[in-house]
Structures are given as C-alpha cells and as structure tokens.
Amino acid sequence: MSSVLDSVNQRTQLVGENRLELLLFNLGSYQTFAINVFKVQEVVSLQKLFAMPGSHPSVIGVVNMRGITIPVINLPQAIGMRPMEVNEDCNLIITEYNRTIQAFLVGKIDQIVNTNWGSIQPPPKTAGRHHYLTAITQIERGKVNNIVEIIDVEKVLAEIITYDTSISEGVLDHSIAEHFHGKRILIVDDSPTARNLVRETLSTVGLEIIEASDGLQALNLLKQWADEGKKITDELLMMITDAEMPEMDGYKLTYEIRNDERMSDLYIALNTSLSGSFNDAMVEKVGCNKFISKFQPDKLVEVVQDRLRETMK
C-alpha cells in the first residue's frame, strides 16, 4: 500500500487528454469506490482525532497535520451507508475541493488506476436523484470486471457546507443588467449539485440556463445547432464547463470546439473545484478564455458581466 500512497502527490500533478486517474478504496464493504486522484493531496493512516462539538453528524472530528486543522468526514455515513467504525485499519484521504481542505475516513486503500473518460459512464437513471454517485466504471481484475462507483464529493460537501449562491452587494452592474434578459448560457457539469448552484446564481440576474451533464452531450448539442445553420455565438453568450466529466471531459470538449470553425469563437469558462496546478496558464494551454474556481457566485457573475460587455462593444 505504501507505494500506492507515495505516488499520490506526483499523480495529482498529471493532466491528460480525456484521461483520469482514480484512487480506489472500500468503505467497509465488498463494494469498490473511487475519487479522482486530481482532488487528492495525500493519503495517510488514521491520525489522532479531536472532537468538534456542534459539527455536522458526518464530521467525526478534526486532525492536526503540519499545523493545519482538517475536518474528518465519515464518508460512508455521509453517503447514507452504515458509519465506518473508527479503528487502526482506517485511512484518511486528504482532499482539496473548492478551496477547502477536508479528510475522508475510508477503509482499505486499493490502488490507483489510469483510465479514459470515455469508459466512465453516468449512474443509471433508475438510480433516482438521491444517490451520491457522479459516475460508474468497470475495472478488470483478472478475468472479472468489477464495478467501481465514483462518489459525487461535491454533493457530499454541499450537504455539510452551506454554499451561498447569493450575489454580494455592489457586484451586479445595474447599468448593463437589463441586457442579461434573453441571453443564454450553457452549463456543462456531471454533478447536479454543481449545476444547481450555478443555475441558482445566474438565473437571478435574468439569464436563461441550458444544461448538459457531460462534454459529449454538450458537443452534440452545439453540433446540432451548427448543422441547422445556427450561429453558436448568437445562441449562447458563453459556455461554463467543468473539467472532469464522464464520456468527454472539459479539456477535450474545449479542444473539439476550438477545432470546429462553426463554433470555434464560443467563449468558454472552465469552472472546476480543482486547484493548485490549474491556473491561468493551464486555461490558456487548453484554449479556455477564463478559469473560475467553483462556488464563487460573485466571481461567476463578474465573468459573465465581462463577457456581456465584450459583446456590447
């Protein structure tokens, strides 16, 4: 296990084309779960827990690591399973999402696998709307294909952390606000929670929101409009896309758009919970116009306003 854990830091720096690496683990049952390695800072054995009175029921305490106090979330409890028993066999996955650091209590760490977003599928529609999965995939073990369930960490955190979707006073430019009405924005994200938060923020200023749950779905929509002779920039003010999605990720989606002359001038903002390596230089490299760290309503509105001003020149 040590070789797997030692490689996490290095692997979090990798950026592939429509590829991802998954950290596999269990939650005290036979099922295999996963999260994207890009979100992982490190994996450590269980540290001493300190109680945090008044916290969310799934937050079982905090740990102190190198002077940083990190909340620990009992992951199976947070996704509706039987709470993990805290013992020496547990591990902590330290992650960074949306500019916050948290630790997830899990069981055995399995391995890291490299796969393609094309092999990642959304959960079956019959699973309903209350599950905590963002996708599923299959990993071959010998002659057997095992199902791996990829956890929607953004949904888990949204139920623990209250994300405010309101816009701060003074952010909205009222001199151009009326021009939002009739403008449409395409939101591309595999997490319903993330799409809802963006929609709640932008719909309040009068924007019409179109949603797609993965890059391939978004690309097919854009191609359909182009095939019908529609000018994409007349149809959309801009597109806001996540980086990590089943079928086709945000980088591949951007590449496909930039290489189709019928839609190549579409304004694209990358909206992701990833941080660290993902900065303005990376956005420029993949061909996006702007980077927005997730769940910052003020920043979201500012970017949309800047785009609107450009179209009004």
Residue pairs with C-beta under 8 A, 6 or more apart in sequence:
1 109
4 43
4 109
4 110
4 111
4 112
5 42
5 43
5 44
5 109
7 112
8 23
8 37
8 40
8 41
8 42
8 43
8 112
9 41
9 42
11 21
11 37
11 112
12 37
12 38
12 39
12 40
12 41
12 276
12 277
13 276
13 277
14 21
14 37
14 38
15 251
15 277
15 282
17 251
17 252
17 255
18 116
18 117
18 118
18 248
18 249
18 251
18 252
19 114
19 115
19 116
19 117
20 36
20 37
20 38
20 114
20 115
20 116
20 117
20 120
20 244
20 249
21 36
21 37
21 38
21 112
21 113
21 114
21 115
22 34
22 35
22 36
22 37
22 112
22 113
22 115
22 137
22 148
22 150
23 34
23 35
23 36
23 37
23 40
23 43
23 93
23 109
23 112
24 32
24 33
24 34
24 109
24 110
24 111
24 112
24 113
24 139
24 148
25 32
25 33
25 34
25 91
25 93
25 106
25 107
25 108
25 109
25 110
26 32
26 33
26 106
26 107
26 108
26 110
27 33
27 75
27 76
27 81
27 84
27 106
27 107
28 76
28 81
28 82
28 84
28 85
28 107
29 81
31 149
32 110
32 139
32 146
32 147
32 148
32 149
33 106
33 148
33 149
33 150
33 151
34 137
34 148
34 149
34 150
34 151
35 93
35 95
35 104
35 150
35 151
35 153
36 150
36 244
37 112
38 244
38 274
39 95
39 96
39 97
39 153
39 273
39 274
40 93
40 94
40 95
41 94
41 95
41 96
41 101
42 94
43 91
43 92
43 93
43 94
43 109
44 65
44 91
44 92
44 94
45 88
45 90
45 91
45 92
46 86
46 87
46 88
46 90
46 91
46 92
46 105
47 63
47 64
47 65
47 92
48 63
48 64
49 60
49 61
49 62
49 63
49 72
49 86
50 61
50 62
50 63
50 64
51 61
52 59
52 61
52 62
52 71
55 71
56 160
57 77
58 73
58 74
58 77
58 78
58 160
59 71
59 72
59 73
59 74
59 160
60 72
60 73
60 74
60 77
60 86
60 105
61 71
61 72
62 69
62 70
62 71
62 72
63 69
63 70
63 72
63 92
63 103
64 70
65 94
68 101
70 94
70 101
70 102
70 103
71 102
71 103
72 92
72 102
72 103
72 104
72 105
73 102
73 103
73 104
73 105
73 156
73 160
74 83
74 84
74 86
74 105
75 84
75 104
75 105
75 106
75 151
75 156
76 82
76 83
76 84
77 83
77 84
78 132
78 156
78 159
78 160
79 132
79 151
79 156
80 132
84 90
84 105
84 106
84 107
86 105
89 107
89 108
90 105
90 106
90 107
91 105
91 106
91 107
91 108
91 109
92 103
92 104
92 105
92 106
93 103
93 104
93 106
93 109
94 101
94 102
94 103
95 101
95 102
95 103
95 104
95 153
96 275
96 276
97 153
97 154
97 157
97 273
97 294
98 154
98 157
98 273
98 293
98 294
98 295
99 275
99 293
100 157
100 161
102 157
113 139
115 137
115 139
117 215
117 244
117 245
117 246
117 247
117 248
117 249
117 252
118 247
118 248
119 137
119 138
120 135
120 136
120 137
120 150
120 246
120 247
121 135
121 136
121 137
121 246
121 247
122 134
122 135
122 136
122 190
122 213
122 214
122 246
122 247
123 131
123 133
123 134
123 135
123 136
127 133
129 192
132 151
132 152
132 155
132 156
133 149
133 150
133 151
133 152
134 150
134 151
134 152
134 153
134 154
134 155
134 190
134 191
134 246
135 150
135 190
135 246
136 147
136 148
136 149
136 150
137 147
137 148
137 150
138 145
138 146
138 147
138 148
139 145
139 146
139 148
140 146
152 191
152 193
154 191
154 193
154 194
154 273
154 294
155 191
155 192
155 193
158 193
158 197
163 197
163 295
164 297
165 197
165 200
165 201
165 297
166 201
166 204
166 297
167 201
167 204
167 205
167 297
167 298
167 301
168 297
168 298
171 298
171 301
171 302
172 205
172 301
172 305
173 305
176 305
176 308
176 309
176 312
177 205
177 206
178 206
179 308
179 312
180 205
180 206
180 207
180 304
180 308
181 206
182 208
183 206
183 207
183 208
183 237
183 308
184 207
184 208
184 209
184 210
184 235
184 236
184 237
185 202
185 207
185 208
185 209
185 210
185 236
185 237
185 238
185 239
185 240
185 304
186 210
186 211
186 212
186 218
186 221
186 222
186 236
186 238
186 239
186 240
187 195
187 198
187 199
187 209
187 210
187 211
187 212
187 239
187 240
187 241
188 211
188 212
188 213
188 214
188 215
188 217
188 218
188 239
188 240
188 241
188 242
188 245
188 250
188 253
189 195
189 198
189 211
189 213
189 241
189 242
189 245
189 271
190 213
190 214
190 242
190 244
190 245
190 246
191 242
192 213
194 242
194 271
194 273
194 294
194 295
195 211
195 213
197 294
197 295
198 209
198 240
198 271
198 300
199 209
199 211
201 297
201 300
201 301
202 209
202 300
202 301
202 304
203 209
205 301
205 304
207 237
207 304
210 221
210 236
212 218
212 221
213 245
214 245
214 246
214 247
214 248
215 241
215 245
215 247
215 248
215 249
215 250
215 252
215 253
216 247
216 248
216 253
217 247
218 239
218 241
218 253
219 248
219 253
219 256
219 257
222 232
222 257
222 260
222 263
222 266
223 260
225 232
225 235
226 232
226 260
226 262
226 263
232 262
232 263
232 265
232 266
233 265
233 266
233 267
236 266
237 267
237 304
237 307
237 308
237 311
238 266
238 267
238 268
238 269
238 289
238 304
238 307
239 257
239 266
239 267
239 268
239 269
240 268
240 269
240 271
240 292
240 300
241 250
241 253
241 254
241 268
241 269
241 270
241 271
242 250
242 270
242 271
242 272
243 249
243 250
243 251
243 270
243 272
243 274
243 278
244 250
244 272
244 274
245 253
248 256
250 270
250 272
251 286
254 268
254 270
254 286
254 287
254 288
255 286
255 287
257 263
257 264
257 266
257 268
257 287
258 264
258 287
267 289
267 290
267 307
267 310
268 287
268 288
268 289
268 290
269 288
269 289
269 290
269 291
269 292
269 303
270 278
270 283
270 286
270 288
270 290
270 291
270 292
271 292
271 293
271 294
271 300
272 278
272 291
272 292
272 293
272 294
273 293
273 294
273 295
275 293
278 291
279 291
280 291
282 291
283 289
283 290
283 291
290 303
292 299
292 300
292 303
293 299
